[in-house]
Amino acid sequence: MAKPSAPPTVVDVAVAADVAIGTVSRVLNTPDAVRPDIRQRVLDAITRLDYRRLRQRRIPVATETGRRRRRGNLGIVLIGMDESLAHLPVITEAIHGVELATAAEGINLMLANVPQANRVPAFLTRNQVDGLIVKSPLLGDFKACASAELVAAIARVPHVWLIGRPDNATGDVCAVDNDAGARLAADYLHAHGHRRIGFLHPRPGQTRSESLKLNFTMHAQRLGLSVQPFEKPLTDPVRWPLPAITQPTDLMPLLDRWAALAPGVRPTAMLVPADSIAVQLYAALRQRGLHVGRDLSILSFNHERPLVMGLAPALTTIDIRAETIGRRAVERLLWRIDHPEDLVPTKIVVEPILVEGGSVSTLHP
């Protein structure tokens, strides 16, 4: 297996060893708790990928406020996501940011993946961590999709949601500034002559996409642009684990709806909430004999380089700075641990930037 272009993370090790993320964490933190054959498989993957656990510098246990972090352990829990979603580059990059921040503070990081959201990780039941970074799908009601035991276990410790917070969840969250990203997208499309914009929304109800659609529509109206959503209605209750969109056929009905419109009303550009979806839109257009840029311009979000590096033309996308989000989530969690008397949930947002490719053509009057 080739080494990833970015420094490998525990997620990459888990994929290479064909084990769960939590197994890699146990090999790194409590190796005697792992069967020798599986432990060796993980160690072989670590060697093959040249994964280097970030050196942790030791700091005094006492904080500036005189309180103590009792164990020096933090946990990161991925819940409700199947493997394809848990290993998206935007998530692995955010986890890498968490790793960097915990290593800089001399803190151990323990990881668990709970795809069915139906069990409590061992380090929570054993009271081994002082706080949690939590990542879940942003579609679905947290308390309906996760077991009551897991919901209660997360609520008992300080925690910060990573990249976004699902419906009916409580606690702090660190995410991208959707309003700033929507403004960047609207201004860029307007500057390139696009006046009719589509919003590809294969999963209505997804909290981040809904926020992006709302903010983009507001900025589009400010610039005199029209916005038309292309949405796939939800017919069944949302259940976790939530799979990723991995096939162009998932988008074909929405693309056909766009193509059926008269040229005078058909959007000339499509805003897509994630690069993983943009990749499938490229493929769907190609299967229809259409060309990105010439027939439909595309602007996306996330800047997931391993996914989009082979696209032609190169994708114009909003970089949400996932690694920075991971770092800021740890900073917020440490603050939350040191200030248990403060009960006001807080949202930390990171300013995105636009990365220009060739997927948005310039239209001339």
N, C-alpha and C positions, 0 to 999 in steps of 0.2 A: 504494500500500500504506500503510495507516495505521500511525502510529508506535506501537510497543508502549508500554504504560503504564509499565513499568520502563525504566530507561536501556538503550538497545540495546547488545548485545554483538556480538562478532565473529561469533557464530552467526547472529544476526539479519541481519547484513550478508551473510553467505554465502547465506542463504535468499533475500533480496531480489535479489541479483545472480545467483542460480542457478549458484553455483560451490561448490567444496569449501572447507571451513574453512581448509585449508592454503593455498589460493590467496589468501584475504584476508590471511593472515599474511604471505605473500610480498609482496603489494602494500604492506603496511605497513612491512616490514623490508628487503626487497630488490626494489624495484619494477622494476628493469631486467631481472629474471629472468622477468617476466610479459609475455606478448604484449600489445601496445598496446591492442587492442580489448577484451581481457578486463580489462586494468588499468583502462580507462576505465569499463567496466561496474561494476567494484567501486567506483571512485571516485564514480560516479553514485549508487550505493546508499548509500554513506557520507553523501553530501550529502542524499539524500532522507530518510534516517532520522535525520539530525543526529547521527550517531555521532561521538563525540569520544574520541579515544584519550587515555587518562588520562595527564596530564602526569607525567613521570618526573623526580624530583629526583635530582641526582647525589650520590653518597656516595663516600667513599674506597673504593678497591678492597680494601684490607687489612681483614680482620675483626678482632674483638676478640682472637681467639686468635693473630693474626699470620699466619694462613693467607690465601691469596688465592683468590678466585673468578676464574678465569683469563679468562673471556670476558664475564661479566655477562649471559649468556643462559640462560633456562630454556625447556624445551619442555613442551607439553601434547599428549598423544597420545590420541585416541579410537580404540579398536580394537574390531572385531567387532560394530559396531552399524550397522544401516541408518539411513537419514536420519530416519525417523519416531521412532526411539529416540534418536538423537543430539540431536534438537531438542526433546526433552521439556523443559518449563520447569524442572524440578528440576535438570537437567544444565546448562542455560544459566545458571541462577542460581549454581550452583557455579562455573562458568567465570568468571562476573562477579566472584565473590569472589577467584578466582585473579588476575584482571586487576587488581583493586584492590590486592591485596597486592604484586604484582610492581611496579606503578607506584610504590607508596609506598617501595619499596626501590631505585628507580632501575634496575630490571632489565628487559631486553627479554624479551618472551614470544613464542615461536615455536610455531605450532600445526600439527597434521597430523591428518587423519582417514583411518584405514585400515580400511574396512568389512570387507574380507575377511581382515584380520589376516595378510596374506601378503606384505608388503613392509616394508622398513625405511625410515622417513622420511629424506629427504636430510640434514636437519640432524643426524641420528644417524650416518649413514655418513660425513659430513664432520667429525664430532667438533666440532660448533659449539655444543653446549649443555653446561652444567655439571651439570644434573640434569633430571629429568622428573616431571611430574604425569601419571598414567596413569588413564584411565577405560575400563572394558570392561563387557560384560554380566556379571552375577553368576550366570549359569547356564552351566555348561560348564567343562570342564577347560582351564585356560589353555594348558598345554603340548600338549594334543591339538588345540585349536581354532586356535592361532596357529602360524605357521611357526617352525621352529627358529631361523632367522636373526633373526626379530623378538624371540623370547624371549631369545636371547643378547645382542642389541643393548641391550635394556632392562636386562638384568642387569649390563651393563658400567658403567652410570652410576648414581649415587644416584637413587632414585625413590620416590615416594609414590603409593599407589593412592587414588583419589578416590571417596568415598561407600561403597566396599566393595572387597574383594579377591576375585577368583575362585578357585576350587579350584586347588590345585597351583601357586599363584603365591607368590612370596616378596617381602619388602620391607615397608616401613612402610605404614600405611593410616590414613586419616582418614575417619571415618564418624559416623553418628548413634549415640547410646547406645540400642540396641534394648531393653535391659532397662528403662531408664527410660521409653521410649515404651510398652512393653507394660504397665508398671505404671499409667501414666496412663490407657490405654485400659481396662484391667480395672476400675480404681477408678471411672472415669466411668460405664461401663455398669452396674456394680453399684449405684452411687448412683441411677441412673435406673430401677432395678427389673428389669433384665434378668438372668435366671438361666441361660438357654440361649443360647449364643453360637456362631455359625458362623464358621469361618475360611475365606475364599474364597482358594483356592490354585491358580490355573490353571497354574502352572509349578513343580511340586514339584522340589526340588533346587536352586532358586535360593537362594544362600547367605544373603542378607539375609532373605528370607521364611521360610526354615527357622529362622533364629535368632529371628525375631519370633514364629513359631508356638511354639517351645519356651519362650520367656520368657513369652509371654502365657498359655500353658497353666499354667505354674507359678503365676503370679499369680492366674489364675482359680481354680485349686484352693484357693489360700489363702483366697479369698473365698467358696468353696462354689459356684462356677459350673461348669457343664458346657461343654465345648468340643467341637464336631464339625467336623472339616475337610471341606471340599468341594473335592476335588482332581481334576485331570485327569491321568491317568497318562501318563507319557512313553513313547511307543512307538518312537521313532526316536532315534538318537544325536544329541546336541546339536551343531549346526554354526553357526558364525558366518558372515555377520552374522546376529544375532538380531533378528527384527522385533518391533515393539511390538504389544501387543494393541489393536487399533483398531476392532473390530466387536463389537456385542452378541452376535452369533452365537457368538463365541468362548466366551461364558459361559452360553449357553442350556442345555447339558446339565447344568451344575452347578446352575443355578437350578431346572430341572425336578426335579432330585433333591431339592432343598430343598422344593419345593412338594408333592412326593408324600408327604412325611412327615405323620403324623397331627398335628393341632394341639397335642396335649399333649406332643409330643416335638420338634416343629419349633422351631429356633432363632428367637428373636424379634429378634435383632440379628445383623448380619454384620460381622466385622472384615475389612477389605480392605487389602492391603499397599501400595497406591499409588493416588493420586488418578486416574491415567490408567485404572486398572481400575474404580474407583468410577464414573467417567463412563459406562463401558459397562454397568455394573450398573444404573445409573439407567435407561438406554435399554432394557435387557432387561426390567426390571420394567414399564416403560411399555408395551412391546409385549405383555406378558401381562395388561395391564389392572390392574396392581398399583401401589400408591403407596408411595413412600419415607416412612418414619415410621409411617404407619398400618398397612401390611402387613408391612413389614420395615424395621427401623432399620439405618443404615449409619454406620460409623465407619472412617475411612481414614487414610492416612499421606502425608506430603510437603508438603501445603499449596501446591499448584501453582495459584496464583490465576488465571492466564490460562486454565487448563482448566476450573476449577470456578465461575467467577464468574457463569455463566448458569444454574447448577443451582437448581432449586426443589423442595423446601426447600434452603436453603444447607447445604453439606456440613460436618459436624463432622469435623475432621481434625487429625492431629498434625503440627505444623510441625517438620521436621527441621533447619531453619536451614541450608539448603544454601549460602547465601553465606558464612556463618561457617565451614562445613566447607571451602570453597575457600580462605579466608584461612588457616585453621589448617594446611591441607595445605602451603601455601607456607612457612609458618613452620617446619614440621617438615622440609621439604626443605632449607631453608637451614641448619638445624642439622645435618642429615645430611651435607651437603656439607662443613661445617666440622669434622666429627668422623668422618673415614673409618675411624678405628681401632675405632669402636664398631660391632660386627656384630650386635647383638641387635635383631631386628625389633620395632617398637613400634606399638601401636594407640592413636590419639588419638580420643576420642569426644566428641561435642558433645551437650549436654543439650537435648532437644526440649521444646516447649510445646504445649498443647492449644488449638486454635482452635475455639470452639463455634459451630455452626450450628444448623439445625433438623432434621437428618436422624436424630436419635436421640430417639424419643418417651419419655415417662415412663410407666412401667407402675405401676399401683396394685394392691396385693394384693386 
